[in-house]
Amino acid sequence: MKRKRPQHAPTAWQSSAQWRLIGSAAISEWNAERSNLPKCNAARKRDREPCQLIAMENGKCFIHGGRTPRGDEWHRTQWPDGKSPDAEKRFRKKLAEQERAARKRSIRLAAMSPDERERHKAWHAARKPGSAAARQRKRDERKQAAEVRAMTERPRPAPSAESAELADQIAALRVELDSRRDDEQKPKPIGAFA
């Protein structure tokens, strides 16, 4: 049976007009400030328009990923500090949470077809967690690789008459350079035979 929260009758001060004026002013001030706060720009499901809820640190609202953990250890279980007074209670709660998540995951995996399970494994293999710097480095490497692929796949322009002339001149200069190298590498006569 759920216990009801005791409700206290408002005091005379809380029922006064001055109290209502103070509350109304505070709400008006908050609403005026709220319009200047950054908004979440994720698309809403119902109409695909920008969300417009107040954004958290990462630019998204609490519904669209604003509570996603950050930092290098975001993907590891964060165990409670052992020095806090309620450490044992928090530890048990975290352990139960982990066990519940493991049961849920095993049920979900058991319900998958072999094809879905292979796709699931491939998805996890492609998304290895790591430090923020390592993930950024991999993103940069993928971007650079895509740029190189785009550059190499781009068709080369047909050679013009000028470029053909330059290629002939370069070939002639290479032949001359090779002949000079051969002359320099021939042994020179020594002494009276010079």
LINNORNOR-V316332 format. One record per backbone hydrogen bond with DSSP energy under -0.5 kcal/mol. NH is the residue of the N-H (numbers start at 1). CO is the residue of the C=O. Records with the same first field share a line. If there is no record, write none. Layout:
NH->CO ; CO
//
This chain:
8->6
15->11
16->13
20->16
21->17
22->18
23->19
24->20
25->21
26->22
27->23
28->24
29->25
30->26
31->27
32->28
33->29
34->30
35->31
36->33
37->33 ; 34
40->53
41->59
44->49
48->44
51->42
52->40
55->38
56->60
59->56
66->61
68->65
74->71
76->73
79->77
84->81
87->84
90->86
91->87
92->88
93->89
94->90
95->91
96->92
97->93
98->94
99->95
100->96
101->97
102->98
103->99
104->100
105->101
106->102
107->103
108->104
109->105
110->106
111->107
112->109
117->113
118->114
119->115
120->116
121->117
122->118
123->119
124->120
125->121
126->122
127->123 ; 124
128->126
135->131
136->132
137->133
138->134
139->135
140->136
141->137
142->138
143->139
144->140
145->141
146->142
147->143
148->144
149->145
150->146
151->147
152->148
153->149
154->150
164->160
165->161
166->162
167->163
168->164
169->165
170->166
171->167
172->168
173->169
174->170
175->171
176->172
177->173
178->174
179->175
180->176
181->177
182->178
183->179
184->180
185->181
186->182 ; 183
193->190
194->191
//
